Structures are given as C-alpha cells and as structure tokens.
Amino acid sequence: MVPAADRLPAVLPTDRLTVSGMPVPELRTELRRIPNLRNAWAVAVAWIQAGVIIGLAAWAAHPVAYLLAVVAMGTTFARLAILAHEAAHKLLFSNRSLNDHLGRWLCAYPAFVPLEAYRRSHFAHHRDELGPKEPDMALYAGYPITRASFGRKLRRDAVGISGAKNLVPLLKATTSATARPVALRILGAQGVLFALALAAGRPELYLFLWLLPWMTSWRVLNRLRSIAEHAGMERSDDRRRTTHHVRQSLLARLTIVPYNTGWHLAHHVDMGVPWANLPRLHEELVGSGWMTTDLEYPSYRALWRALASRPAA
C-alpha cells in the first residue's frame, strides 16, 4: 500500500514549501494562526449535538430511537476527541492556559481522554510515525488483513469489548500515585454528566447514551478513522509513505473525520497548522505537484477495502 518511488514526484522545495512540504516562514505564520472564535463555536457545536441527540432520544422514549442515538453519539465523541487532539497540539486556543483548561474539561475528560498523557504519546507519534516508539502501532500493524479479520475487529469494537479494554486502565490508574490525579479528574467529569442526568430524573441516559456509545459506536469510528490514516504504510521521512490521503466527502466529514481531520497528510507535514487551515495547506501541496491525484483514495470505503484485501489462508 506504500506508494512506489516513481509515484512520488520530487518537486520540493519551492518558493512556498520546504523540501519536507512544510510551508516557508511567511506562509507558515499565516497558516498557523489559531481561529479562537471558530474553535469556541466548534466546541459549542459538539455539545449542542450531544444535547440534541440525547434530548430527542429521551423525548421519543422508544428502543429504535435509543439505538439510533447510540450510533449517532459516536460522532459526538469523534468531535470531542478531535477537539481534544487540537488542544493536545496547543491549537485549540491561542491562550495556552485557556487551551489546556477548556481542552481538558470540555473536550478530553468528557471523552475519557487523559489529555496530559495523550499529548506526550501523540507527540511521540509525530516524531517518528510507525517507528520503533510508535504508541499507536497496535492500531496500524499488520495491514492489509483479511476481510474476516477486519470484520472480527469491528465486531469487537461494536459490542464493547474494545471499549472495556480501554476503560480498565482508567480504573486501574486510580491506584497509581502518578496517574491518579488525572484519572480522578476524568471520573469527576463523568460524575458531573451523570449528576446532570440524575437531576433530570433520567440517570439511565448517562449509561445508555453516553457511556455505552463511547464503548461501542465510537470505538468503531475510531478504528475506521485511525487505520485510514496510517495502516499499511511504513516508517519514512516522506510523509506520503507514512500517511494516506482520502478524498473528503460531506458524509465522512460529518461522521468519521470532523474538523478537517481527513486532511491528515497535511497535518503530518506541519502539525502546527490548526484544523481550519489544513485544506489550505493541502492545496499548497497539490499545487506544488508534490501531492498528486494518483496518491489519493477516492473514498474511505475504497481505502478500507484495500486494507482488508489480504487473501484468506
């Protein structure tokens, strides 16, 4: 799945991009400008979406409505996780204290993300994608795989097995002197959400429309997005060999890759560019001839089919 060398045009540097694809200083300053008001609205929209989904399901009070809400809430966790990712990169708000405080309490902790530990591990990912210290190698390794193996992974996600495996370390962290403070803050954020449901006289809403989607539908979306970023690729200084690019559709952007996450190649070329400007950086890469249509997957379905294309033994 890694592009052959003859498919990777050697056209850099240019007057706008360095040899690695990173913007030159003048352009970099422009692209790295953090849109504070837009990001504040993005955080608000994530919570508005959660409130609408949960509110409609509670109003309908029907099993089908609850099932649809569990699926839809997966996209809410996608939004919160991506905004937490922006905060980890210190790109959510230009004020660092505000970035970390709101990033923790409005994005990361409600989505069970220990922002402090995530920031450390995620920067290790950016320092050497798919290298020996890659923290997410378990998600990327072994692709392409068989359709049967791919199906088993998604079923484990969908029924909560993967979610339970992710929840156990959080509970164990409460017994660790170093990890306990963050673990307790995450549990505290969950306690606030549960208290809100309890105050509304519907404590089951937290269990079935917050915790359950995080353990099921979100795990499916998270795997599908993650493997679409790096699975089947290899360690390299050329980001075109470490990171996929997929043509972005409106449906994908509303569900799996909100906030321009799908422009992931551009993000790895320059991780200091906020989500709002990633399409512009991608256009620069295309305009230079460094990124070509030959390297782009036409859809996520096409990429997932390629990732599950290994013949059965």
Buried (B, 14 or more C-beta within 10 A) or exposed (E): BBBEEEEBBEEBBBEBBBEEBBBEEEBBEEBBEBBBEEBBEBBEBBBEBBEEBBBEBBEEEEEEBBEBBBBBBBBBBBBBBBBBBBBBBBBBBBEEEBBBEBBBBBBBBBBBBBBBBBBEBBEBBEEEBBEEEBBBBEBBEEBBBBBEBBEEBBEBBBEBBBBEEBBEEBEEBBEEEEBEBBBEBBBEBBEEBBEBBBEEEBBEBBEBBBBBBBBBBBBBBBBBBEBBBBBBBEEBEBBBBBBBBBBBBEEBBEBBBBBBBBBBBBBBBBBBBBBBBBBBBBEBBBEBEBBBEEBBBEBBEEBBBBBBBBEEE
